[in-house]
Amino acid sequence: EQLGPEFVFVNKKMDWSNAQRYCREKFTDLATVRSLAEHQEVRNKTTGSSVWIGLFRHPDVHWSDGSGYSFKYWDSRPNPFGSSSKICGVSASRIGRWRAMPCDERLAFVCYGDPP
């Protein structure tokens, strides 16, 4: 039985904004990760790739679907976003934690929700 959102790995390389648009057209939105269990579920779908998730900062950190930013799984750096104002979140392959990257990088991504 599915308790939380259904995550869908999309193996197409897009910048963050186009990935967000794709997810909103075909599913619900880019993945919002609210717990360690959901993080593991996203990781299990991605075949070891670094992927966009729905986290971004412009100017404040929030999820693409507008939900609260309470669960955090950043790599150990204290300020993952640095000084850039617009930056996006990635579930990074090798370290298994989140990294901040420029939003114009082209990566595969994870959406959530059921297909229409």
C-alpha positions in Angstrom: 0.0 0.0 0.0 1.3 3.4 -1.0 1.4 5.7 2.0 3.1 8.8 0.6 3.6 10.2 -2.8 4.6 8.0 -5.7 8.0 9.0 -7.0 8.8 8.7 -10.7 12.4 8.8 -12.1 12.5 10.7 -15.5 15.7 9.8 -17.4 15.7 13.0 -19.5 18.3 15.7 -19.0 16.8 19.1 -18.4 17.6 22.2 -16.4 15.6 22.6 -13.2 12.9 24.9 -14.6 12.2 22.6 -17.5 12.2 19.6 -15.2 9.7 21.4 -13.0 7.5 22.2 -16.0 7.7 18.5 -17.2 6.7 17.2 -13.8 3.8 19.6 -13.5 2.5 18.7 -16.9 2.8 14.9 -16.6 2.6 14.3 -12.8 2.2 16.7 -9.9 5.6 18.4 -9.3 9.3 17.8 -8.8 9.9 15.5 -5.8 9.3 16.9 -2.4 11.2 14.8 0.2 9.8 15.0 3.7 11.5 12.2 5.5 14.5 9.8 5.4 12.2 7.1 4.1 11.1 9.3 1.2 14.7 10.2 0.5 15.6 6.5 0.3 12.7 5.9 -2.0 13.9 8.6 -4.3 17.5 7.1 -4.2 16.1 3.7 -5.0 14.4 5.0 -8.2 17.4 6.8 -9.6 19.9 4.1 -10.6 22.8 5.9 -9.0 22.3 9.2 -10.9 22.4 12.7 -9.5 18.9 14.1 -10.0 17.0 17.3 -9.5 14.5 17.3 -6.7 12.0 20.1 -6.0 14.2 22.1 -3.6 15.4 25.6 -4.6 16.3 29.0 -3.2 15.2 32.3 -4.7 15.6 34.1 -2.3 14.4 31.7 0.4 14.7 27.9 0.5 11.5 26.1 -0.3 10.0 23.2 -2.2 8.6 23.5 -5.7 5.1 22.6 -4.5 5.2 25.3 -1.8 5.4 22.8 1.1 7.5 23.5 4.2 11.2 22.9 4.3 11.6 20.9 7.5 13.4 17.7 6.6 17.0 18.4 5.5 19.6 15.9 4.2 22.4 18.2 3.0 25.9 17.0 2.6 28.0 18.3 5.6 28.8 21.8 4.4 27.2 24.3 6.7 25.9 26.6 3.9 25.2 24.4 0.9 23.8 27.3 -1.1 26.8 29.5 -0.9 26.2 33.1 -1.9 24.2 32.5 -5.1 20.7 33.8 -4.9 19.1 31.3 -7.3 20.3 27.8 -6.7 18.6 24.4 -6.9 18.7 21.1 -5.0 20.1 17.8 -6.2 20.0 14.3 -4.7 23.7 13.5 -5.4 24.6 10.1 -6.5 27.9 9.3 -4.8 27.4 10.8 -1.4 23.7 10.0 -1.1 22.9 13.4 0.3 21.7 16.6 -1.2 23.9 19.1 -3.0 23.2 22.6 -4.3 23.9 23.2 -7.9 23.3 26.0 -10.5 19.7 25.6 -11.8 20.8 25.6 -15.4 22.7 22.3 -15.1 21.1 19.6 -17.2 20.2 16.5 -15.1 17.7 13.7 -14.9 15.0 14.3 -12.2 12.4 12.8 -10.0 8.7 13.8 -10.1 5.9 12.8 -7.7 2.3 12.0 -8.3 0.2 9.8 -10.5 0.2 10.2 -14.3 -3.0 11.9 -15.5 
